[in-house]
Amino acid sequence: YLINKALSLALLSPFASYAVGKCIPDHCGSVYIERLYVEASGTIYIGTSGDEKVLNCQAVAGVYATIPAGTPGADLLYSTLLAAQMSNKVITTLQVDDNKPGCVVQYVTLDKQ
């Protein structure tokens, strides 16, 4: 029994760290939205439970991905992020453009949980 349990844990451990949420160079996955910071100019800053410093795109202040003012679909992205935050659900994928400073959000996915 103990050997089977240990083997099961060993096989599942590579997936366990991603399940709790983390960022890799081009996106954050399975993360909670910890902070939404909206400027009057329209720029939206997104802080997640992941480590944005890992992203290749120089997160703002080392902790924020952004949706710049005037971004097409910004209202749709924001409403998805706000829904996830208000319902305490994880964002399945927060994809950023890893070639742009500020970690500009390209898309988000929110799955049923």
SULWO-V623216 format. One record per helix or strand of 3 or more residues. SS is the DSSP state (~ for helix, > for strand). FROM is the first residue (numbers start at 1). TO is the last residue. If there is no record, write none. Layout:
# SULWO-V623216
{{SS:FROM:TO} {SS:FROM:TO}}
This chain:
# SULWO-V623216
{{~:2:19} {>:22:24} {>:27:31} {>:33:38} {>:44:48} {~:52:54} {>:64:67} {~:74:86} {>:91:96} {>:104:109}}
